Amino acid sequence: MSGKTLFKLKKIDILIVVILLVSSGIVLFKAGYIYQPSEEKIPPSEGREQPQIEESTEKPLIPPTSIIPGYMRAVSPTDEGLHYDKISVCREWWYFTVVFDENSELPGWVATVSFNHMARGDLLGTYKPDLLVVALHGPNGEEYGGMINKERGLGILKQPTLQAKTPGVSVTYEDSWVEGEAPEWVVHAEDDDIDLNHDLIIDLHYFAPYDPIWTIGDRSLQKTKSNLASYVFIGCNVTGTIEIDGKTYNVHGLGFHEHSWSPNIVTRGLINGWDWSHITLDNGWNIYYSTYYPTPQYISTKLSKTDVFGSLILTSDQGETLTIFDNTVSEITKSNEETFPFVAMPLGIHVIGKPGLLQPLLSTYDISLDLRINIDNTYEKIWKFPTYVGMNVGRCTIDGTITWTDENGEHKIDIEGVGTIWDMRAFI
């Protein structure tokens, strides 16, 4: 074989390799196995006030971020819609929270609106598994609204109190409702007979600049067909009005939108409690924290405090990039009086998060989040015999530190902020 022929073969070989590499990259990207942060979405609605970003010549410290597969950040209109119409799904929640900023007429206040299709056994003996949360809490102990659960009804003779459709988010509960599809949702909530001493009306517009993150579920299987899944939009721009006893306040801030559903096999006997917190820090960063207790509290306090069921996620840019701490340890540092025998609602939670086995590259930065959640103003709902369930929903304050090491040395940032909190405890 001549040298000229050999050279031609080598050029052909090189061309084939280049074509294969390019083709493989395109296939993986389209399949969602490579996540490419999208450009910030621009809301189509004009004239809506958006948070102002101050320009600075000094480059801020940004913590290292996780590498996340694209399929973990993709949500379809069908994912957003109704799932409890399937026999295998008994529980579904659409959850909206917000912390209002200092430029609002209610600075430092928090609002929570949640539409909950509960499993019938969750509130045992009440026969009222449709639950609505409409709550507003201020920094000086102000409280309006709360939560209420009502009958679901059977068949065509009596419609459920909570009703939902698909695709997209379309949920109603008497005079309260939410409509929309990523990246925008409109929430209207009225406390009606929740708070007999006050009239509360919440009208908020949510806009998510970036994609969500699946906290439960695997995109390799179509999530809308899964019986157990949950995702959250972190760092939504929220604008709107709050009406308290006939007086209207203009508000804006940063919020969260979470949606989850679960099957019949996840019973109250398997999940005996949870703590959820949506947090906005003073520097504009956001933290999502959740943990579940698979055993009664009087047992779980004697077991390992390593949390294998929850999530701890930090974002410094409203959700474009995320730092996921998949190795967390949480401890209840302060509790109120016992709600039931051996069961108390938390007043303080200490959480330490580090990257685990699922984040090997992030672990090289030795990054750690030390978080103290101080629960200072909540609405408490107790269902006594035969239900034995207690819930707190409201406001919390945050302090702690985040540390890491990179090519520029060691870094430590003190953090403070305000968040929303939702705790549940069950005796059995």
N, C-alpha and C positions, 0 to 999 in steps of 0.2 A: 504494500500500500504506500503510495507516494506521500510526501510530507504535506502537499497541497490538499489531498483528500482528507488526511488526518486533521488538518486545521479546520476544514469545513465541518467535520463531525464534531469537533470541540465547540465550534460556534453554535451548532444546532443544539448540542447538549445544554449549553448555557442558556440559550433561548427557551428551551423546554422547562428548565428549572425556574427561570424568572416567571414564566406564564403560570406554572403550578403554584408558586408562592403568592402571586397576586390573586389568582382565583381562590385559593384557600382563604386568604384574608377577607375577600369580599363575602364569601359564604359564611364565615364565622361572624362577621359584622352584621350581616342581614339576619342571621339566626339569633342574634342577641347575646352572643357569648363574649362580645367585647363592648363594654359600656363607654360611650362617648358622650360626655356632658354636653347637653344641648345649649344653644344660646338662650339667654333669658327670654322667657315668653313675654310679649307685650300685650296687655289687656286691650281688647277691641273697644271697650267702653271709654269714651273720651270725657274729659272734664272731671275725672275722679282724682282726688288728691292722693299722691303717692309719697311714701317716706322720703325725706331729703337726705342725701348722703354727703357729708362734709368731705371736701378735698383736703388731702394732707400730703406733704412732701416726704414725710417719714414713712417708710415701708413697715406696716404692722406685722407683728409676729403671727404666723398662721401655723396651727398644729399640723402634723402629717396626717394624711387621709388614707382611707382604705381603698383597695382595688375591688370593685364590685362588678360582678357579671351583669351584662345589659338586661338579661331576663328578670333580674331582681328589681328593676326599676321601670318596668313596663306595665301599665294598667289600661285595660280596654273599657269602653262604655258598658259592656256586659259585666265585667268585673265590678263596676260601680253599682250595678243594679241589684234587683231582688234575687235572693237565694233561698230564703226560708219556705218558698213554695215547693221545694223538694222534700220528699218524705224524710230523707236522711239528715236534713238540716233543721234544727229546732231553735236556733238562737242567732240573731243578727242585730248589729248595732251600727248606727251612723252617728259620729261623735264630732262636735265642733267646739273648739275652745279658743280664747284670745286673751292676751294681756294688752291693755290699752296703754299707749305711751304718754310721755309727759306733755305732748302737744294736744292731747285730747282734753275734752271737758270733764273726763273722769280718769285722770292720770293715776296709774298704779292699780286700777280696778281690774278684775278678771270676770269673764263671762263664760258660762258652759251651757251648751244646748246639745242634748243627746236624745235620739229616737231609738228605743230599745224593744225589739221583739224578743222577749225572754222565753226560755223553755218553761213549760208549765210546772215543772218541779223546782225551778229556781226560787220561787216564792210560794213554797208549799202551803196549801190550805187556804190561800187567798182567792184563788180562781180569778185573779186579776194580773195576768202576766205581761200586759202591754204597758211599758214604763216610759215616762217622759221626764227629762230634766230641763228646767229653765231656771238658771241660777245666776245671780250677780253678787259679787263680793268686793268690798272696798278695803283700803289699807288700814282703816281705823275701826274695824269691826262691823261696818255696814253690811247688811244682808237683805236680799230681796229674792223672792221666788223659792225654788227648791225642787222637789221631785214628787211624782204621783204615779200610781199604777192603777189601771182600770181593766174592766172585763174585755175579753177578746171576742166572745160570741162564737156561735157555731152555725155554719151553713148560710143559706140566703136569708134566713129569718132575722138574723142580727149580724150586722157587719162588724168586723174587728175595729177597735178604737184606732189602732195603728195600721195603716195601709201603705203599701209600697208597689212600685212598678219598675220596669226595666225596658230599655237600657238607660244608663245614666242614673243619677240620684233623683228620685221622685218619691218622697215620703210625706205622709200627712198624719197628724195626730190632733183631731178636733180642729181648733183654730190655728194650730202651728204646722209649719211645713218647711221643706227644703227642696229646692230644684236646682239642677245644674249638671254639668259634665266637665271633667277636667279640661282646662285648668280653672274654671269659674263655677261658683255656687252661690245661690242667694238663700239666706236663712231668715225666716220669719217665725218668731216664737212668742206666745202669750202665756202668762202664768195662769190665767183663768182662775180656777178654784184651788191652785196650789198654795198661794199666799193670800189668805183671807184679809190681811191687814193692808196690803198694798196692791197696786196695779202695775205690772211690769210688761213692757212690750220691747222685744229685741228685733231689730232689722239690721242685718249685716251682709255685706258682700265679701266673699272670700276669693282671692286670686292666688294661685300657686305658681311662682316663677319657674319652678323646676319640678322634675319628676319625683314620684314618691319612692318609698322603699318598702318592700315586702318584709314584714317582721316575722310572719309565719307563712309557710307555703313555698313551693318550688315551681318556678316558671317552666321547668322542663315538662311539667304536666300543666295543662291549661287550668289556671287557678279558678276560673269561674265554675269548672266542673269538680273542683275539690270541695270536700265537706268541711275542711278546716283551713282557714286562711285569714290573714290580716295585713293591711298595708296602712301607711300613714304619710300624709303630705306635711312636711316640716317647713316652717318659716313662711306661711302664707301672709300676703298683704291683706289686711282686713280694714274695711271702712264701713260707716253706717251711722245709725242712731240708736240710742237707748232712751226709752220713755218710762219715767218713774212717776207714778201718781199724777199723770197729765203733763209733766215737764219733760221736754226733749233735750237730750245732750248729744252733740256731735262727737263721734269717737273714731279712732283709728289705732292700729297697732299690729302686732305679729301674732299669728294664730296657727293652729294645727287642725287638720281634718283626718280622722281615722275611721276605718271601716273594717269590720270583722264579722265572721260567721263561724259556727261550730256545729258538730253533729250531735245526735242523741247519745252517743257513747260517752261524750264529755258531760258527765253529770255533776251535780253539786257535791257529790261524794268524792269526786276526783279533784275539783277545784274548790277549796275551802276558803279562798280569799284572794285578793289582789291589791296591788298598789300601782296606780298610774299617775304619772306627772308629766305635764307639758310645760317646758320652762323657757323663758326668754331672759337672757342675761343682759346686764347693763351695757355691754359692749356690742350688742346686736346679735350675738351668737344664740343658738337654740339647742336645747337638750331634750331628748325623748327618753323617758325611763318607764319601764313596766316590769313587774315581777308577779308571779303567780305562786300560790301556796297549795301544793297538792295534798297536804295533810292538815288536820285540825291544828289550830294555833298552839294548843297545849302540848301537842306532839312535835310540831315543827320547831319549836324553840329548843328542843333537845337534840335536834339533828344538825347536820352540816348546814352552814349558812351560805354555801356556794349556790348561786342562782343559775340553774340550768334551763329555766323556763322563760326568763324575761329578756328584755332588751335594754341596752344603754347606747345611745347614739348622739354624737355631737356634730353640729355643722356651724361653720364660721361664715357661711355665705348663703343663708336661707335655703339650703338643701341642694345646691349644685354639687358640692362634694361633701362626703360624710366620713366621719371617723367612728368606726364601730368597735365597741369594747365588748367582746364576746366571752370574757372571763370576769364575772362580777361577783362581789360578795356584799350582801346587804344585811343591815342589823337595825332592828327597832330600838331606838335609844330612849324614847319616852312615849308613854301611853296614858290615856285617860282612865277613868274608872272602868271596871269590867262591864261590857255591854251584856254579856251572858256569862255564866260560870266558865272560868278559864279563858274567856275571850275579851280582849280590849282593843279599842280603835287606836291607831298610832297617832302621836303628836310630833314625833321626830324620827327621821330615817337617815342612817349613814350608809352611803354607797361608795365602794371602791371598785373602779373598773380598769381593766387592762386588756390588751389584745390576747387572744388565746390561740388555739391550734388552727382556727380558720383564718387567722390574720398573721401568717408568719413574717411577711415583709414589714408590717406595722410594728411587730414585736422588736425589730432591730432598733427602733427609736427609743425603746424603754419608756413608752408613753404611759401615763397613768392619770386618771381622773378621780379626785377625792371630793365627794359631793355630800353636803349636809342639807337635808330637806326639813325645814321647820314649818309645821302645819299650824297656821295661826288663825284662820277664819273659815269655818266650814259649816254647811248645813248637814244635820244628822237626821237620818231616817232609820227607824228601828221597827222591824217586823217581829213581834214576839210569838208566843205559842200559837200554832205549831210550826211556824216558819223558822224562827231563830236566825235571822239575817240582819246585819247592820251595814249601812253605807254612810260615808262622809263624802261630800263633794264641795269644793270651794277653792280657797286661795292658800298659797304657801310662799315662803321666802327661801332663798337659796344662798349659800356661801360655800366656798371650797377653793381648791387649787387644781390646775392642770400642769403637769410637768412632762418634759421630753428632752431628748438629746439628739442633736443632728450635727452636720459638719461645722456649724457655727458655735457649737458648745452646748451647755446645758441651759434650759429655759424653764421658768416657773411663772405662771400667771395666776394671780388671785382673781376669783370670779364671784360675782354677786348678781342676784336677779330675783324675778318674781315668776311664779308659775301657777298652774291649776293642778289640783290634786283630786283623785278619786280613789277611795279605799273601800273595800268590801271585806267583811268577815262573816263566816258562818260557823255555827257551833258544831253541826254534823253535816 
